[in-house]
Structures are given as structure tokens and as C-alpha cells.
């Protein structure tokens, strides 16, 4: 299954990371290609992305199912294509280094099926590591930005 994983150390306590990633509304808009999402219930949502597959741009609708909320260390989810034959899984993992430093890891794996699978999967192998990195960095940046706003009292 094509995939990517990226880790980053953050000078924030693990609880601060958890407070952000435990709410899909915080990180869904940070996914590369994000267009929209709808929360169906506390463990399920639908997301719309604009995806680039080679030189082709497609709008992709996916259902996201949270398979694990394990406070304060992990959020795991599955991805199921609604408009395309794709499936996958992802996660955010947090590990305390010290009381005020946390290692955050983002992971994303996806596979295309059907007639386009043999064409799309090699592209996913090159795209997903970059996507996992961009998403993890965006989440970390947004958490840090939010903490700065709180510190300023806004």
C-alpha cells in the first residue's frame, strides 16, 4: 500500500497536541487539496479534496471513519472512497519527550483499486510521503499559531 510517515518534535505538552487533533474540524482543512468536509457523527465525516494524479486533477469524495481515539496519544482513521475506488488509513501519534516537548507523527496510506489502480498507485507512492509531511507540518504550525494567539490573549 503506498504511504508516507513524517515525524516532528514540538515544544508543546502532549495535552496541547491532543486538544487539537482530537477534533477533526481542526485538522481537516489542513489536508493538502482540501475543499470541504461534513461531520456525520463523532466518528464519521465526509471530505472533499482536489487531487492531482499525474497531470489529471480530480475532485475526490471520501468517508473518514475514526477507528481509535486514544487520549492523549493517538487518533487513527480509515479512508473510503465515495467517488473513486480508493481506500486507506491514517493516524496522528503523539509521544511525550518531556513535560513540554512532544514528538508528533502523521501517517497516511492509500491504495487505488479498479482499472485505474495500476496507473494511480505508482503516483501515490511518490505523492503520499510529501502529503504526510505537509499535513503533519501544517497541523504542528496551526497548533503553534493557536498557542501564540492564546498567549497574547486574543
C-alpha positions in Angstrom: 0.0 0.0 0.0 1.5 3.4 -0.9 2.1 5.6 2.1 4.0 8.1 4.0 5.0 8.9 7.5 6.5 12.1 8.9 7.6 13.0 12.5 8.3 16.3 14.1 9.3 17.4 17.6 7.3 20.2 19.0 8.0 22.4 22.1 4.5 21.8 23.5 3.0 19.4 26.0 1.3 16.3 24.7 -2.1 17.6 26.0 -1.9 20.6 23.7 -1.4 18.4 20.7 -4.3 16.2 21.8 -6.6 19.1 22.3 -6.1 20.0 18.6 -6.0 16.6 16.9 -9.0 15.2 18.9 -11.3 17.5 16.9 -11.5 16.7 13.1 -12.7 20.2 12.4 -9.2 21.5 13.4 -7.2 19.4 11.0 -9.5 18.6 8.1 -8.9 22.0 6.4 -5.2 21.4 6.7 -5.1 18.4 4.4 -3.5 19.2 1.1 -6.2 19.7 -1.6 -8.9 20.3 1.0 -12.2 21.7 -0.4 -14.8 20.8 2.2 -15.9 18.4 5.0 -19.1 17.4 6.8 -19.3 15.8 10.2 -21.8 13.0 10.2 -21.2 12.0 13.8 -18.4 11.9 16.4 -16.6 9.1 14.5 -17.5 9.7 10.9 -17.3 12.5 8.3 -17.1 13.1 4.6 -14.3 15.1 3.0 -13.9 16.6 -0.5 -10.4 17.1 -1.9 -8.9 18.2 -5.2 -6.3 15.6 -6.0 -3.6 15.6 -8.6 -2.9 12.3 -10.3 -0.1 13.0 -12.6 -1.4 15.7 -14.9 -5.0 14.9 -14.1 -6.9 16.9 -11.5 -9.9 15.2 -9.9 -12.3 16.1 -7.1 -12.4 13.1 -4.7 -15.0 12.5 -2.1 -14.0 10.3 0.9 -15.6 9.0 4.0 -13.4 9.2 7.1 -14.1 6.8 10.0 -12.3 7.3 13.3 -11.2 3.9 14.4 -9.4 5.0 17.6 -9.4 8.0 19.9 -6.7 7.2 22.5 -6.2 10.2 24.6 -3.6 11.8 24.6 -1.5 9.7 22.2 -3.3 8.7 19.0 -6.1 9.3 16.5 -6.5 6.5 13.9 -8.8 6.6 10.9 -9.8 4.8 7.7 -10.4 6.4 4.4 -13.0 5.0 2.0 -13.6 6.5 -1.5 -17.1 7.6 -2.2 -16.5 8.9 -5.7 -13.4 6.9 -6.5 -12.2 3.3 -5.9 -9.6 4.2 -3.2 -9.2 3.2 0.4 -6.6 3.7 3.1 -5.8 4.6 6.6 -4.1 7.3 8.6 -3.1 8.4 12.1 -1.7 11.1 14.3 0.6 9.7 17.1 2.0 11.8 19.9 4.8 10.8 22.3 5.9 12.8 25.2 9.7 13.6 25.2 9.5 15.9 28.2 6.6 17.6 30.0 6.9 20.4 27.4 8.1 18.6 24.3 6.2 16.1 22.2 7.1 14.1 19.1 4.2 14.1 16.7 3.9 11.6 13.8 1.5 11.7 10.9 0.9 8.7 8.7 -1.2 8.3 5.6 -1.6 5.1 3.4 -3.8 4.8 0.4 -4.4 2.3 -2.4 -6.4 2.8 -5.6 -8.3 -0.2 -6.9 -10.1 -0.9 -10.2 -9.0 -0.2 -13.7 -7.0 2.9 -12.7 -5.2 1.3 -9.8 -2.1 0.3 -11.8 -1.8 3.9 -13.0 -2.6 5.7 -9.8 -0.7 3.6 -7.3 2.8 4.5 -8.6 1.8 8.2 -8.4 0.5 7.7 -4.8 3.9 6.2 -3.9 5.6 9.5 -4.7 2.8 11.8 -3.5 1.8 10.3 -0.2 5.2 10.8 1.6 5.0 14.5 0.7 1.4 14.7 1.7 2.1 13.1 5.1 4.9 15.6 5.6 2.8 18.6 4.5 -0.2 17.6 6.7 1.9 17.0 9.8 3.8 20.2 9.4 0.6 22.1 8.8 -1.0 20.6 11.9 2.1 21.5 14.0 2.2 25.0 12.6 -1.5 25.6 13.3 -1.2 24.3 16.9 1.8 26.7 17.5 -0.2 29.6 15.9 -3.2 28.9 18.1 -0.9 28.8 21.2 0.6 32.2 20.3 -2.9 33.7 19.9 -3.9 32.3 23.3 -0.7 33.6 24.9 -1.5 37.1 23.5 -5.0 36.9 25.0 -6.9 37.1 21.6 
